[in-house]
């Protein structure tokens, strides 16, 4: 665990090193955000999440210190960059959000309808605080989702099909926006999945959205993209959502995560 902790870097340093090594309109498009990253409000959200992780809560009055996120009970260092992954105790490939739901209900005794579990979006939600804390303990570490179990490979492959599948009234796919360099929507430069140094920033969620004044998750980003493509909304924690995350995380393999990030 100590070796992982030693590699964790401030997100502004990770981004700065990526910019030094690569020429990218996407990485450098927001000078103001880059300057303000050391004061990212998501860092406060992460601090609140740390308190929640170790607090005894719920009907069972338990902390999340026995929650196994992939590296053993209570280990948070380096777990986020190795998700989604297969969990033996559920027989499923799970992302961080679905795994937290499992731990909060099975360990702490919360009901899926309790606000601590059901409320998923916004900096003030318990779920967003917990995700931001856990993710922050992987900043600077390389994305390395496991592909050892057949279901991990199957989810990654299903996510690839989803990424390139055109559908909806506009006949869009994820690839419509994310397979070309310096493509724009209005003033925003879009990341190219074929450029790993860009894609690592694209998938570095949780992140503080300046335009929304809230910390947002990977699930929230996927829902936003599907809304923009005029396709049906993906259900959080569903196999479809996790498959897409499996593919996009694999596409950034080996690149350092920027966590928490600060985005437009």
C-alpha positions in Angstrom: 0.0 0.0 0.0 2.9 2.4 0.7 4.2 2.1 -2.8 0.9 3.2 -4.3 0.6 6.1 -1.8 4.1 7.3 -2.8 3.0 7.6 -6.4 -0.1 9.6 -5.8 0.4 13.1 -7.3 -1.6 16.4 -7.1 -3.8 16.5 -10.2 -2.4 19.8 -11.4 1.1 18.2 -11.5 -0.2 15.3 -13.5 -1.9 17.6 -16.0 1.2 19.8 -16.2 3.4 16.9 -17.1 1.0 15.7 -19.8 1.0 19.2 -21.3 4.9 19.3 -21.2 5.1 16.0 -23.1 2.3 16.5 -25.6 1.0 19.2 -27.9 -2.8 19.2 -27.5 -5.4 21.9 -28.0 -7.7 19.8 -25.8 -5.3 19.7 -22.8 -4.5 23.4 -22.9 -7.9 24.9 -23.9 -8.7 26.4 -20.6 -5.9 28.5 -19.1 -8.1 29.6 -16.2 -8.9 26.0 -15.2 -5.3 25.0 -15.3 -4.3 28.0 -13.1 -7.1 27.3 -10.6 -6.6 23.5 -10.3 -4.7 23.8 -7.0 -7.8 25.4 -5.5 -10.2 22.9 -7.1 -13.4 22.7 -5.0 -13.5 19.0 -5.6 -10.6 18.7 -3.2 -13.0 19.8 -0.4 -15.5 17.2 -1.6 -12.8 14.6 -1.4 -12.0 15.6 2.2 -15.7 15.3 3.1 -15.7 11.9 1.5 -12.7 10.7 3.6 -14.7 11.6 6.7 -17.7 9.6 5.5 -15.6 6.6 4.5 -14.3 6.2 8.0 -17.5 7.2 9.9 -19.7 4.6 11.5 -23.0 5.1 9.8 -26.3 3.4 8.7 -28.6 1.0 10.6 -25.6 -1.3 11.2 -23.4 1.6 12.5 -20.4 0.5 10.4 -17.8 2.3 8.5 -16.7 1.3 5.0 -13.3 0.0 6.2 -14.4 -3.5 5.5 -15.5 -2.6 1.9 -13.3 -4.4 -0.7 -12.9 -2.1 -3.7 -10.6 -4.6 -5.4 -7.4 -4.5 -3.3 -8.7 -5.8 0.0 -10.9 -4.4 2.8 -10.5 -0.7 3.3 -7.8 -0.2 0.7 -8.4 2.9 -1.3 -4.9 3.7 -2.7 -4.8 2.7 -6.4 -8.2 1.1 -6.6 -9.9 3.6 -8.9 -7.6 3.1 -11.8 -8.3 -0.6 -11.7 -12.0 -0.3 -12.0 -14.4 -1.5 -13.4 -13.4 -5.1 -12.4 -15.0 -8.4 -11.6 -16.0 -9.1 -8.0 -16.4 -12.7 -6.9 -18.8 -11.9 -4.1 -21.4 -10.4 -6.5 -20.5 -12.3 -9.7 -20.5 -9.0 -11.6 -18.2 -6.5 -13.2 -18.7 -3.3 -11.1 -17.6 0.3 -11.3 -16.9 2.4 -8.3 -20.5 3.7 -7.9 -22.1 0.3 -8.1 -19.5 -1.2 -5.7 -20.2 1.6 -3.2 -23.9 0.9 -3.4 -23.2 -2.7 -2.7 -21.0 -1.9 0.3 -23.3 0.7 1.8 -26.3 -1.6 1.6 -24.6 -4.9 2.6 -22.2 -3.5 5.2 -23.8 -0.4 6.6 -27.4 -1.5 6.2 -28.7 1.4 4.1 -31.7 0.8 1.9 -31.3 1.5 -1.8 -34.0 4.1 -1.3 -32.2 5.9 1.5 -30.9 9.3 0.3 -27.3 8.3 1.3 -27.5 5.7 -1.5 -30.2 7.0 -3.9 -28.9 10.6 -4.3 -26.0 10.2 -6.8 -25.4 13.6 -8.3 -23.9 16.9 -7.0 -21.1 17.8 -4.6 -23.5 17.6 -1.6 -24.4 13.9 -2.1 -22.7 11.3 0.0 -22.1 9.2 -3.1 -20.2 12.0 -4.8 -18.1 12.8 -1.7 -17.1 9.1 -1.4 -16.3 8.6 -5.0 -14.2 11.8 -5.1 -12.2 10.7 -2.0 -11.5 7.2 -3.3 -10.7 8.4 -6.8 -8.3 11.1 -5.5 -6.1 8.3 -4.0 -5.3 7.2 -7.6 -4.2 10.5 -9.0 -1.1 10.1 -11.2 -1.3 6.3 -11.3 -1.8 4.7 -14.7 -5.2 3.4 -15.8 -4.9 -0.4 -15.5 -8.3 -2.1 -15.5 -7.9 -5.9 -15.2 -8.8 -8.1 -18.1 -8.2 -11.5 -16.5 -11.7 -12.6 -16.0 -13.9 -13.5 -19.1 -16.6 -11.1 -17.9 -14.1 -8.2 -17.8 -13.1 -8.8 -21.4 -16.8 -9.3 -22.4 -17.8 -5.9 -20.8 -14.9 -4.1 -22.5 -15.8 -5.6 -25.9 -19.5 -4.7 -25.3 -18.4 -1.1 -24.5 -16.5 -0.9 -27.7 -19.6 -1.8 -29.7 -21.6 0.8 -27.8 -19.0 3.5 -28.4 -19.2 3.0 -32.2 -22.9 2.2 -32.5 -24.8 5.0 -34.2 -28.4 5.4 -33.0 -31.1 8.0 -32.1 -32.8 10.7 -34.1 -29.4 12.3 -34.9 -27.7 9.0 -35.8 -24.8 9.8 -33.5 -22.4 7.6 -31.6 -19.7 8.4 -29.1 -17.2 8.0 -32.0 -18.9 10.9 -33.8 -17.3 13.4 -31.4 -14.3 11.5 -30.1 -12.3 10.0 -32.9 -10.8 13.2 -34.4 -8.1 15.6 -33.1 -9.1 19.2 -32.3 -12.8 18.6 -33.2 -15.1 21.2 -31.5 -18.6 21.6 -30.2 -18.9 25.4 -30.2 -15.9 26.7 -28.2 -15.0 23.3 -26.6 -12.2 21.2 -28.0 -13.2 17.5 -27.9 -10.9 14.7 -26.8 -9.8 12.0 -29.2 -9.9 8.5 -27.9 -7.1 7.6 -30.3 -4.8 10.0 -28.4 -4.3 8.4 -25.0 -2.8 11.6 -23.5 -6.1 13.3 -24.3 -8.3 10.5 -23.4 -6.9 10.2 -19.8 -8.2 13.7 -19.1 -11.5 12.9 -20.8 -12.2 10.0 -18.5 -10.8 11.6 -15.3 -14.0 11.9 -13.3 -15.0 12.8 -10.6 -14.3 16.4 -11.7 -15.6 19.8 -10.8 -17.6 21.2 -13.6 -17.1 25.0 -13.6 -20.2 25.6 -15.7 -22.4 23.6 -13.2 -20.6 24.5 -10.0 -20.7 20.8 -8.9 -18.5 17.8 -8.8 -19.7 15.2 -11.3 -19.1 11.5 -11.8 -18.3 9.2 -14.7 -22.0 8.1 -14.7 -23.2 11.7 -14.9 -20.9 12.3 -17.9 -22.2 9.3 -19.7 -25.8 10.4 -19.1 -24.9 13.8 -20.4 -23.4 12.5 -23.6 -26.3 10.2 -24.3 -28.7 13.1 -23.8 -26.7 15.2 -26.3 -26.8 12.3 -28.8 -30.6 12.2 -28.3 -30.4 8.6 -27.2 -32.2 6.9 -24.3 -30.7 7.5 -20.9 -28.3 4.9 -19.5 -29.3 3.5 -16.0 -26.6 4.1 -13.4 -24.9 0.8 -12.4 -26.4 -1.0 -15.3 -24.3 -3.4 -17.4 -24.5 -0.9 -20.3 -23.0 1.9 -18.2 -20.3 -0.3 -16.8 -19.4 -1.7 -20.2 -18.9 1.7 -21.7 -16.7 2.6 -18.7 -14.7 -0.6 -19.2 -14.0 0.3 -22.8 -13.1 3.9 -22.2 -10.8 3.1 -19.3 -9.0 0.4 -21.3 -8.5 3.0 -24.0 -6.5 5.2 -21.6 -4.5 2.2 -20.3 -1.0 3.3 -19.1 -1.8 7.0 -18.9 -1.8 8.8 -15.6 -5.2 9.7 -14.1 -5.9 13.3 -13.2 -8.1 13.1 -10.0 -10.1 15.0 -9.2 -10.0 17.0 -12.4 -11.4 20.5 -13.1 -13.4 20.8 -16.3 -15.4 23.5 -18.2 
